[in-house]
Amino acid sequence: MTVRAVVRRAGLRSVYCHVASLSSVALCIGLWIRAKTVDQDERGNAERRALFVGLWPPLLWLIGNTLEEPD
């Protein structure tokens, strides 16, 4: 049994990953905007958090594309 089959059997669908990918883009933008409002001491950590969340969309989108493909 492939990993894809196990993930599908667990109930994860491609549309869920695509929605999560788009949502993480919005979250990244929100965190980036919020980082501009905090004081200088906390700004570096807030920007790193936004960049970390910004790494999620491609991963989630590719997982969604993989789940769309037939076995």
N, CA, C and O atoms as a Maestro MAE file, in Angstrom:
{
 s_m_m2io_version
 :::
 2.0.0
}

f_m_ct {
 s_m_title
 :::
 protein
 m_atom[284] {
  # First column is atom index #
  i_m_mmod_type
  r_m_x_coord
  r_m_y_coord
  r_m_z_coord
  i_m_residue_number
  s_m_chain_name
  s_m_pdb_residue_name
  s_m_pdb_atom_name
  i_m_atomic_number
  :::
  1 25 0.850 -1.176 0.000 1 A "MET " " N  " 7
  2 3 0.000 0.000 0.000 1 A "MET " " CA " 6
  3 2 0.893 1.235 0.000 1 A "MET " " C  " 6
  4 15 1.825 1.341 0.797 1 A "MET " " O  " 8
  5 25 0.597 2.160 -0.898 2 A "THR " " N  " 7
  6 3 1.412 3.363 -1.015 2 A "THR " " CA " 6
  7 2 1.026 4.396 0.041 2 A "THR " " C  " 6
  8 15 -0.031 4.319 0.668 2 A "THR " " O  " 8
  9 25 1.903 5.339 0.208 3 A "VAL " " N  " 7
  10 3 1.642 6.423 1.161 3 A "VAL " " CA " 6
  11 2 0.421 7.211 0.715 3 A "VAL " " C  " 6
  12 15 -0.396 7.629 1.536 3 A "VAL " " O  " 8
  13 25 0.304 7.411 -0.597 4 A "ARG " " N  " 7
  14 3 -0.846 8.145 -1.129 4 A "ARG " " CA " 6
  15 2 -2.147 7.439 -0.775 4 A "ARG " " C  " 6
  16 15 -3.125 8.091 -0.408 4 A "ARG " " O  " 8
  17 25 -2.170 6.126 -0.879 5 A "ALA " " N  " 7
  18 3 -3.379 5.368 -0.541 5 A "ALA " " CA " 6
  19 2 -3.696 5.480 0.950 5 A "ALA " " C  " 6
  20 15 -4.860 5.593 1.335 5 A "ALA " " O  " 8
  21 25 -2.677 5.449 1.772 6 A "VAL " " N  " 7
  22 3 -2.884 5.579 3.219 6 A "VAL " " CA " 6
  23 2 -3.445 6.962 3.554 6 A "VAL " " C  " 6
  24 15 -4.350 7.095 4.378 6 A "VAL " " O  " 8
  25 25 -2.893 7.985 2.901 7 A "VAL " " N  " 7
  26 3 -3.357 9.351 3.157 7 A "VAL " " CA " 6
  27 2 -4.790 9.513 2.684 7 A "VAL " " C  " 6
  28 15 -5.604 10.133 3.369 7 A "VAL " " O  " 8
  29 25 -5.104 8.965 1.528 8 A "ARG " " N  " 7
  30 3 -6.488 9.031 1.039 8 A "ARG " " CA " 6
  31 2 -7.434 8.290 1.964 8 A "ARG " " C  " 6
  32 15 -8.530 8.768 2.257 8 A "ARG " " O  " 8
  33 25 -7.008 7.122 2.425 9 A "ARG " " N  " 7
  34 3 -7.854 6.347 3.327 9 A "ARG " " CA " 6
  35 2 -8.087 7.074 4.646 9 A "ARG " " C  " 6
  36 15 -9.129 6.906 5.279 9 A "ARG " " O  " 8
  37 25 -7.111 7.882 5.057 10 A "ALA " " N  " 7
  38 3 -7.253 8.671 6.284 10 A "ALA " " CA " 6
  39 2 -8.248 9.812 6.110 10 A "ALA " " C  " 6
  40 15 -8.682 10.416 7.091 10 A "ALA " " O  " 8
  41 25 -8.612 10.111 4.852 11 A "GLY " " N  " 7
  42 3 -9.626 11.134 4.621 11 A "GLY " " CA " 6
  43 2 -9.102 12.449 4.088 11 A "GLY " " C  " 6
  44 15 -9.880 13.387 3.910 11 A "GLY " " O  " 8
  45 25 -7.808 12.548 3.827 12 A "LEU " " N  " 7
  46 3 -7.252 13.786 3.294 12 A "LEU " " CA " 6
  47 2 -7.489 13.836 1.791 12 A "LEU " " C  " 6
  48 15 -7.121 12.910 1.068 12 A "LEU " " O  " 8
  49 25 -8.093 14.899 1.330 13 A "ARG " " N  " 7
  50 3 -8.391 15.069 -0.090 13 A "ARG " " CA " 6
  51 2 -7.573 16.220 -0.655 13 A "ARG " " C  " 6
  52 15 -7.100 17.081 0.086 13 A "ARG " " O  " 8
  53 25 -7.414 16.227 -1.959 14 A "SER " " N  " 7
  54 3 -6.580 17.246 -2.593 14 A "SER " " CA " 6
  55 2 -7.135 18.650 -2.378 14 A "SER " " C  " 6
  56 15 -6.376 19.603 -2.207 14 A "SER " " O  " 8
  57 25 -8.450 18.773 -2.387 15 A "VAL " " N  " 7
  58 3 -9.046 20.099 -2.213 15 A "VAL " " CA " 6
  59 2 -8.715 20.662 -0.827 15 A "VAL " " C  " 6
  60 15 -8.570 21.876 -0.678 15 A "VAL " " O  " 8
  61 25 -8.596 19.813 0.174 16 A "TYR " " N  " 7
  62 3 -8.236 20.281 1.515 16 A "TYR " " CA " 6
  63 2 -6.825 20.872 1.511 16 A "TYR " " C  " 6
  64 15 -6.572 21.906 2.130 16 A "TYR " " O  " 8
  65 25 -5.915 20.206 0.809 17 A "CYS " " N  " 7
  66 3 -4.539 20.709 0.738 17 A "CYS " " CA " 6
  67 2 -4.462 22.007 -0.047 17 A "CYS " " C  " 6
  68 15 -3.699 22.905 0.312 17 A "CYS " " O  " 8
  69 25 -5.245 22.117 -1.117 18 A "HIS " " N  " 7
  70 3 -5.227 23.343 -1.905 18 A "HIS " " CA " 6
  71 2 -5.801 24.513 -1.102 18 A "HIS " " C  " 6
  72 15 -5.267 25.621 -1.157 18 A "HIS " " O  " 8
  73 25 -6.867 24.279 -0.370 19 A "VAL " " N  " 7
  74 3 -7.436 25.339 0.472 19 A "VAL " " CA " 6
  75 2 -6.450 25.730 1.569 19 A "VAL " " C  " 6
  76 15 -6.287 26.912 1.871 19 A "VAL " " O  " 8
  77 25 -5.798 24.743 2.161 20 A "ALA " " N  " 7
  78 3 -4.800 25.037 3.200 20 A "ALA " " CA " 6
  79 2 -3.632 25.828 2.621 20 A "ALA " " C  " 6
  80 15 -3.082 26.703 3.290 20 A "ALA " " O  " 8
  81 25 -3.252 25.529 1.388 21 A "SER " " N  " 7
  82 3 -2.175 26.264 0.735 21 A "SER " " CA " 6
  83 2 -2.547 27.733 0.544 21 A "SER " " C  " 6
  84 15 -1.762 28.624 0.868 21 A "SER " " O  " 8
  85 25 -3.734 27.978 0.022 22 A "LEU " " N  " 7
  86 3 -4.179 29.361 -0.174 22 A "LEU " " CA " 6
  87 2 -4.366 30.077 1.159 22 A "LEU " " C  " 6
  88 15 -4.087 31.271 1.269 22 A "LEU " " O  " 8
  89 25 -4.830 29.359 2.157 23 A "SER " " N  " 7
  90 3 -5.003 29.957 3.485 23 A "SER " " CA " 6
  91 2 -3.653 30.326 4.105 23 A "SER " " C  " 6
  92 15 -3.534 31.344 4.786 23 A "SER " " O  " 8
  93 25 -2.653 29.502 3.867 24 A "SER " " N  " 7
  94 3 -1.343 29.816 4.434 24 A "SER " " CA " 6
  95 2 -0.708 31.023 3.744 24 A "SER " " C  " 6
  96 15 0.095 31.729 4.353 24 A "SER " " O  " 8
  97 25 -1.059 31.266 2.483 25 A "VAL " " N  " 7
  98 3 -0.602 32.494 1.821 25 A "VAL " " CA " 6
  99 2 -1.203 33.703 2.541 25 A "VAL " " C  " 6
  100 15 -0.508 34.675 2.834 25 A "VAL " " O  " 8
  101 25 -2.501 33.626 2.816 26 A "ALA " " N  " 7
  102 3 -3.167 34.725 3.527 26 A "ALA " " CA " 6
  103 2 -2.585 34.895 4.937 26 A "ALA " " C  " 6
  104 15 -2.391 36.019 5.399 26 A "ALA " " O  " 8
  105 25 -2.312 33.789 5.608 27 A "LEU " " N  " 7
  106 3 -1.721 33.853 6.946 27 A "LEU " " CA " 6
  107 2 -0.338 34.482 6.895 27 A "LEU " " C  " 6
  108 15 0.006 35.293 7.754 27 A "LEU " " O  " 8
  109 25 0.452 34.119 5.903 28 A "CYS " " N  " 7
  110 3 1.793 34.691 5.756 28 A "CYS " " CA " 6
  111 2 1.720 36.199 5.552 28 A "CYS " " C  " 6
  112 15 2.477 36.952 6.164 28 A "CYS " " O  " 8
  113 25 0.811 36.634 4.696 29 A "ILE " " N  " 7
  114 3 0.657 38.074 4.449 29 A "ILE " " CA " 6
  115 2 0.210 38.772 5.725 29 A "ILE " " C  " 6
  116 15 0.709 39.848 6.054 29 A "ILE " " O  " 8
  117 25 -0.727 38.165 6.442 30 A "GLY " " N  " 7
  118 3 -1.179 38.753 7.696 30 A "GLY " " CA " 6
  119 2 -0.071 38.858 8.728 30 A "GLY " " C  " 6
  120 15 0.047 39.868 9.420 30 A "GLY " " O  " 8
  121 25 0.747 37.807 8.832 31 A "LEU " " N  " 7
  122 3 1.867 37.844 9.777 31 A "LEU " " CA " 6
  123 2 2.909 38.875 9.363 31 A "LEU " " C  " 6
  124 15 3.509 39.536 10.210 31 A "LEU " " O  " 8
  125 25 3.122 39.008 8.062 32 A "TRP " " N  " 7
  126 3 4.101 39.985 7.574 32 A "TRP " " CA " 6
  127 2 3.631 41.404 7.878 32 A "TRP " " C  " 6
  128 15 4.425 42.244 8.303 32 A "TRP " " O  " 8
  129 25 2.358 41.672 7.664 33 A "ILE " " N  " 7
  130 3 1.814 42.997 7.975 33 A "ILE " " CA " 6
  131 2 1.892 43.258 9.474 33 A "ILE " " C  " 6
  132 15 2.247 44.355 9.905 33 A "ILE " " O  " 8
  133 25 1.559 42.242 10.263 34 A "ARG " " N  " 7
  134 3 1.628 42.393 11.715 34 A "ARG " " CA " 6
  135 2 3.067 42.636 12.167 34 A "ARG " " C  " 6
  136 15 3.300 43.368 13.129 34 A "ARG " " O  " 8
  137 25 4.029 42.029 11.479 35 A "ALA " " N  " 7
  138 3 5.436 42.217 11.848 35 A "ALA " " CA " 6
  139 2 5.857 43.669 11.703 35 A "ALA " " C  " 6
  140 15 6.751 44.134 12.411 35 A "ALA " " O  " 8
  141 25 5.225 44.378 10.801 36 A "LYS " " N  " 7
  142 3 5.565 45.787 10.613 36 A "LYS " " CA " 6
  143 2 5.002 46.676 11.718 36 A "LYS " " C  " 6
  144 15 5.402 47.833 11.847 36 A "LYS " " O  " 8
  145 25 4.076 46.142 12.514 37 A "THR " " N  " 7
  146 3 3.454 46.952 13.570 37 A "THR " " CA " 6
  147 2 4.098 46.751 14.935 37 A "THR " " C  " 6
  148 15 3.835 47.530 15.851 37 A "THR " " O  " 8
  149 25 4.928 45.735 15.094 38 A "VAL " " N  " 7
  150 3 5.547 45.492 16.406 38 A "VAL " " CA " 6
  151 2 6.814 46.322 16.529 38 A "VAL " " C  " 6
  152 15 7.337 46.836 15.540 38 A "VAL " " O  " 8
  153 25 7.298 46.444 17.754 39 A "ASP " " N  " 7
  154 3 8.489 47.254 17.957 39 A "ASP " " CA " 6
  155 2 9.730 46.550 17.388 39 A "ASP " " C  " 6
  156 15 9.681 45.369 17.045 39 A "ASP " " O  " 8
  157 25 10.804 47.269 17.297 40 A "GLN " " N  " 7
  158 3 12.009 46.806 16.618 40 A "GLN " " CA " 6
  159 2 12.592 45.550 17.265 40 A "GLN " " C  " 6
  160 15 13.158 44.711 16.564 40 A "GLN " " O  " 8
  161 25 12.470 45.402 18.579 41 A "ASP " " N  " 7
  162 3 13.031 44.242 19.265 41 A "ASP " " CA " 6
  163 2 12.341 42.946 18.851 41 A "ASP " " C  " 6
  164 15 12.993 41.904 18.786 41 A "ASP " " O  " 8
  165 25 11.059 42.984 18.573 42 A "GLU " " N  " 7
  166 3 10.298 41.788 18.229 42 A "GLU " " CA " 6
  167 2 10.139 41.603 16.724 42 A "GLU " " C  " 6
  168 15 9.664 40.558 16.280 42 A "GLU " " O  " 8
  169 25 10.524 42.586 15.947 43 A "ARG " " N  " 7
  170 3 10.267 42.551 14.505 43 A "ARG " " CA " 6
  171 2 10.986 41.403 13.806 43 A "ARG " " C  " 6
  172 15 10.404 40.765 12.929 43 A "ARG " " O  " 8
  173 25 12.222 41.128 14.166 44 A "GLY " " N  " 7
  174 3 12.967 40.050 13.520 44 A "GLY " " CA " 6
  175 2 12.306 38.703 13.705 44 A "GLY " " C  " 6
  176 15 12.204 37.921 12.760 44 A "GLY " " O  " 8
  177 25 11.860 38.429 14.910 45 A "ASN " " N  " 7
  178 3 11.184 37.159 15.180 45 A "ASN " " CA " 6
  179 2 9.862 37.082 14.426 45 A "ASN " " C  " 6
  180 15 9.512 36.028 13.896 45 A "ASN " " O  " 8
  181 25 9.133 38.181 14.373 46 A "ALA " " N  " 7
  182 3 7.849 38.188 13.677 46 A "ALA " " CA " 6
  183 2 8.042 37.995 12.172 46 A "ALA " " C  " 6
  184 15 7.248 37.307 11.532 46 A "ALA " " O  " 8
  185 25 9.080 38.591 11.608 47 A "GLU " " N  " 7
  186 3 9.349 38.412 10.187 47 A "GLU " " CA " 6
  187 2 9.778 36.983 9.878 47 A "GLU " " C  " 6
  188 15 9.380 36.422 8.858 47 A "GLU " " O  " 8
  189 25 10.583 36.396 10.748 48 A "ARG " " N  " 7
  190 3 10.979 34.994 10.551 48 A "ARG " " CA " 6
  191 2 9.771 34.069 10.611 48 A "ARG " " C  " 6
  192 15 9.693 33.101 9.855 48 A "ARG " " O  " 8
  193 25 8.837 34.359 11.496 49 A "ARG " " N  " 7
  194 3 7.611 33.557 11.587 49 A "ARG " " CA " 6
  195 2 6.815 33.658 10.284 49 A "ARG " " C  " 6
  196 15 6.303 32.653 9.790 49 A "ARG " " O  " 8
  197 25 6.712 34.852 9.733 50 A "ALA " " N  " 7
  198 3 5.993 35.039 8.474 50 A "ALA " " CA " 6
  199 2 6.688 34.298 7.335 50 A "ALA " " C  " 6
  200 15 6.021 33.691 6.496 50 A "ALA " " O  " 8
  201 25 8.003 34.340 7.297 51 A "LEU " " N  " 7
  202 3 8.737 33.627 6.256 51 A "LEU " " CA " 6
  203 2 8.592 32.115 6.407 51 A "LEU " " C  " 6
  204 15 8.489 31.401 5.410 51 A "LEU " " O  " 8
  205 25 8.584 31.628 7.633 52 A "PHE " " N  " 7
  206 3 8.409 30.197 7.871 52 A "PHE " " CA " 6
  207 2 7.044 29.737 7.357 52 A "PHE " " C  " 6
  208 15 6.944 28.708 6.688 52 A "PHE " " O  " 8
  209 25 6.008 30.491 7.667 53 A "VAL " " N  " 7
  210 3 4.673 30.144 7.180 53 A "VAL " " CA " 6
  211 2 4.625 30.274 5.662 53 A "VAL " " C  " 6
  212 15 3.873 29.554 5.006 53 A "VAL " " O  " 8
  213 25 5.410 31.175 5.101 54 A "GLY " " N  " 7
  214 3 5.462 31.349 3.656 54 A "GLY " " CA " 6
  215 2 6.051 30.162 2.916 54 A "GLY " " C  " 6
  216 15 5.893 30.053 1.700 54 A "GLY " " O  " 8
  217 25 6.723 29.277 3.622 55 A "LEU " " N  " 7
  218 3 7.252 28.066 2.996 55 A "LEU " " CA " 6
  219 2 6.197 26.980 2.828 55 A "LEU " " C  " 6
  220 15 6.410 26.037 2.065 55 A "LEU " " O  " 8
  221 25 5.080 27.085 3.513 56 A "TRP " " N  " 7
  222 3 4.059 26.037 3.485 56 A "TRP " " CA " 6
  223 2 3.276 25.933 2.179 56 A "TRP " " C  " 6
  224 15 3.005 24.812 1.749 56 A "TRP " " O  " 8
  225 25 2.894 27.035 1.516 57 A "PRO " " N  " 7
  226 3 2.008 26.916 0.354 57 A "PRO " " CA " 6
  227 2 2.494 25.981 -0.751 57 A "PRO " " C  " 6
  228 15 1.704 25.168 -1.231 57 A "PRO " " O  " 8
  229 25 3.761 26.058 -1.178 58 A "PRO " " N  " 7
  230 3 4.160 25.141 -2.250 58 A "PRO " " CA " 6
  231 2 4.085 23.677 -1.834 58 A "PRO " " C  " 6
  232 15 3.686 22.815 -2.617 58 A "PRO " " O  " 8
  233 25 4.473 23.410 -0.594 59 A "LEU " " N  " 7
  234 3 4.424 22.037 -0.097 59 A "LEU " " CA " 6
  235 2 2.998 21.514 -0.077 59 A "LEU " " C  " 6
  236 15 2.730 20.415 -0.563 59 A "LEU " " O  " 8
  237 25 2.092 22.289 0.479 60 A "LEU " " N  " 7
  238 3 0.694 21.854 0.560 60 A "LEU " " CA " 6
  239 2 0.074 21.718 -0.826 60 A "LEU " " C  " 6
  240 15 -0.707 20.799 -1.070 60 A "LEU " " O  " 8
  241 25 0.419 22.628 -1.732 61 A "TRP " " N  " 7
  242 3 -0.125 22.562 -3.090 61 A "TRP " " CA " 6
  243 2 0.364 21.294 -3.800 61 A "TRP " " C  " 6
  244 15 -0.418 20.625 -4.475 61 A "TRP " " O  " 8
  245 25 1.647 20.962 -3.655 62 A "LEU " " N  " 7
  246 3 2.177 19.761 -4.285 62 A "LEU " " CA " 6
  247 2 1.592 18.485 -3.689 62 A "LEU " " C  " 6
  248 15 1.364 17.513 -4.410 62 A "LEU " " O  " 8
  249 25 1.351 18.479 -2.401 63 A "ILE " " N  " 7
  250 3 0.685 17.323 -1.784 63 A "ILE " " CA " 6
  251 2 -0.707 17.179 -2.368 63 A "ILE " " C  " 6
  252 15 -1.139 16.069 -2.682 63 A "ILE " " O  " 8
  253 25 -1.417 18.297 -2.517 64 A "GLY " " N  " 7
  254 3 -2.752 18.261 -3.125 64 A "GLY " " CA " 6
  255 2 -2.707 17.752 -4.546 64 A "GLY " " C  " 6
  256 15 -3.561 16.959 -4.943 64 A "GLY " " O  " 8
  257 25 -1.726 18.191 -5.328 65 A "ASN " " N  " 7
  258 3 -1.601 17.706 -6.711 65 A "ASN " " CA " 6
  259 2 -1.297 16.213 -6.752 65 A "ASN " " C  " 6
  260 15 -1.797 15.501 -7.623 65 A "ASN " " O  " 8
  261 25 -0.493 15.745 -5.831 66 A "THR " " N  " 7
  262 3 -0.177 14.321 -5.778 66 A "THR " " CA " 6
  263 2 -1.399 13.498 -5.432 66 A "THR " " C  " 6
  264 15 -1.575 12.398 -5.955 66 A "THR " " O  " 8
  265 25 -2.242 14.015 -4.561 67 A "LEU " " N  " 7
  266 3 -3.452 13.284 -4.190 67 A "LEU " " CA " 6
  267 2 -4.471 13.260 -5.320 67 A "LEU " " C  " 6
  268 15 -5.333 12.382 -5.343 67 A "LEU " " O  " 8
  269 25 -4.396 14.208 -6.262 68 A "GLU " " N  " 7
  270 3 -5.310 14.229 -7.408 68 A "GLU " " CA " 6
  271 2 -4.994 13.142 -8.426 68 A "GLU " " C  " 6
  272 15 -5.887 12.642 -9.109 68 A "GLU " " O  " 8
  273 25 -3.728 12.783 -8.524 69 A "GLU " " N  " 7
  274 3 -3.305 11.822 -9.538 69 A "GLU " " CA " 6
  275 2 -3.869 10.435 -9.230 69 A "GLU " " C  " 6
  276 15 -3.948 10.038 -8.068 69 A "GLU " " O  " 8
  277 25 -4.254 9.709 -10.260 70 A "PRO " " N  " 7
  278 3 -4.737 8.339 -10.040 70 A "PRO " " CA " 6
  279 2 -3.594 7.418 -9.648 70 A "PRO " " C  " 6
  280 15 -2.435 7.673 -9.974 70 A "PRO " " O  " 8
  281 25 -3.933 6.350 -8.949 71 A "ASP " " N  " 7
  282 3 -2.902 5.383 -8.536 71 A "ASP " " CA " 6
  283 2 -2.451 4.635 -9.710 71 A "ASP " " C  " 6
  284 15 -1.586 3.767 -9.594 71 A "ASP " " O  " 8
  :::
 }
 m_bond[283] {
  # First column is bond index #
  i_m_from
  i_m_to
  i_m_order
  :::
  1 1 2 1
  2 2 3 1
  3 3 4 2
  4 3 5 1
  5 5 6 1
  6 6 7 1
  7 7 8 2
  8 7 9 1
  9 9 10 1
  10 10 11 1
  11 11 12 2
  12 11 13 1
  13 13 14 1
  14 14 15 1
  15 15 16 2
  16 15 17 1
  17 17 18 1
  18 18 19 1
  19 19 20 2
  20 19 21 1
  21 21 22 1
  22 22 23 1
  23 23 24 2
  24 23 25 1
  25 25 26 1
  26 26 27 1
  27 27 28 2
  28 27 29 1
  29 29 30 1
  30 30 31 1
  31 31 32 2
  32 31 33 1
  33 33 34 1
  34 34 35 1
  35 35 36 2
  36 35 37 1
  37 37 38 1
  38 38 39 1
  39 39 40 2
  40 39 41 1
  41 41 42 1
  42 42 43 1
  43 43 44 2
  44 43 45 1
  45 45 46 1
  46 46 47 1
  47 47 48 2
  48 47 49 1
  49 49 50 1
  50 50 51 1
  51 51 52 2
  52 51 53 1
  53 53 54 1
  54 54 55 1
  55 55 56 2
  56 55 57 1
  57 57 58 1
  58 58 59 1
  59 59 60 2
  60 59 61 1
  61 61 62 1
  62 62 63 1
  63 63 64 2
  64 63 65 1
  65 65 66 1
  66 66 67 1
  67 67 68 2
  68 67 69 1
  69 69 70 1
  70 70 71 1
  71 71 72 2
  72 71 73 1
  73 73 74 1
  74 74 75 1
  75 75 76 2
  76 75 77 1
  77 77 78 1
  78 78 79 1
  79 79 80 2
  80 79 81 1
  81 81 82 1
  82 82 83 1
  83 83 84 2
  84 83 85 1
  85 85 86 1
  86 86 87 1
  87 87 88 2
  88 87 89 1
  89 89 90 1
  90 90 91 1
  91 91 92 2
  92 91 93 1
  93 93 94 1
  94 94 95 1
  95 95 96 2
  96 95 97 1
  97 97 98 1
  98 98 99 1
  99 99 100 2
  100 99 101 1
  101 101 102 1
  102 102 103 1
  103 103 104 2
  104 103 105 1
  105 105 106 1
  106 106 107 1
  107 107 108 2
  108 107 109 1
  109 109 110 1
  110 110 111 1
  111 111 112 2
  112 111 113 1
  113 113 114 1
  114 114 115 1
  115 115 116 2
  116 115 117 1
  117 117 118 1
  118 118 119 1
  119 119 120 2
  120 119 121 1
  121 121 122 1
  122 122 123 1
  123 123 124 2
  124 123 125 1
  125 125 126 1
  126 126 127 1
  127 127 128 2
  128 127 129 1
  129 129 130 1
  130 130 131 1
  131 131 132 2
  132 131 133 1
  133 133 134 1
  134 134 135 1
  135 135 136 2
  136 135 137 1
  137 137 138 1
  138 138 139 1
  139 139 140 2
  140 139 141 1
  141 141 142 1
  142 142 143 1
  143 143 144 2
  144 143 145 1
  145 145 146 1
  146 146 147 1
  147 147 148 2
  148 147 149 1
  149 149 150 1
  150 150 151 1
  151 151 152 2
  152 151 153 1
  153 153 154 1
  154 154 155 1
  155 155 156 2
  156 155 157 1
  157 157 158 1
  158 158 159 1
  159 159 160 2
  160 159 161 1
  161 161 162 1
  162 162 163 1
  163 163 164 2
  164 163 165 1
  165 165 166 1
  166 166 167 1
  167 167 168 2
  168 167 169 1
  169 169 170 1
  170 170 171 1
  171 171 172 2
  172 171 173 1
  173 173 174 1
  174 174 175 1
  175 175 176 2
  176 175 177 1
  177 177 178 1
  178 178 179 1
  179 179 180 2
  180 179 181 1
  181 181 182 1
  182 182 183 1
  183 183 184 2
  184 183 185 1
  185 185 186 1
  186 186 187 1
  187 187 188 2
  188 187 189 1
  189 189 190 1
  190 190 191 1
  191 191 192 2
  192 191 193 1
  193 193 194 1
  194 194 195 1
  195 195 196 2
  196 195 197 1
  197 197 198 1
  198 198 199 1
  199 199 200 2
  200 199 201 1
  201 201 202 1
  202 202 203 1
  203 203 204 2
  204 203 205 1
  205 205 206 1
  206 206 207 1
  207 207 208 2
  208 207 209 1
  209 209 210 1
  210 210 211 1
  211 211 212 2
  212 211 213 1
  213 213 214 1
  214 214 215 1
  215 215 216 2
  216 215 217 1
  217 217 218 1
  218 218 219 1
  219 219 220 2
  220 219 221 1
  221 221 222 1
  222 222 223 1
  223 223 224 2
  224 223 225 1
  225 225 226 1
  226 226 227 1
  227 227 228 2
  228 227 229 1
  229 229 230 1
  230 230 231 1
  231 231 232 2
  232 231 233 1
  233 233 234 1
  234 234 235 1
  235 235 236 2
  236 235 237 1
  237 237 238 1
  238 238 239 1
  239 239 240 2
  240 239 241 1
  241 241 242 1
  242 242 243 1
  243 243 244 2
  244 243 245 1
  245 245 246 1
  246 246 247 1
  247 247 248 2
  248 247 249 1
  249 249 250 1
  250 250 251 1
  251 251 252 2
  252 251 253 1
  253 253 254 1
  254 254 255 1
  255 255 256 2
  256 255 257 1
  257 257 258 1
  258 258 259 1
  259 259 260 2
  260 259 261 1
  261 261 262 1
  262 262 263 1
  263 263 264 2
  264 263 265 1
  265 265 266 1
  266 266 267 1
  267 267 268 2
  268 267 269 1
  269 269 270 1
  270 270 271 1
  271 271 272 2
  272 271 273 1
  273 273 274 1
  274 274 275 1
  275 275 276 2
  276 275 277 1
  277 277 278 1
  278 278 279 1
  279 279 280 2
  280 279 281 1
  281 281 282 1
  282 282 283 1
  283 283 284 2
  :::
 }
}
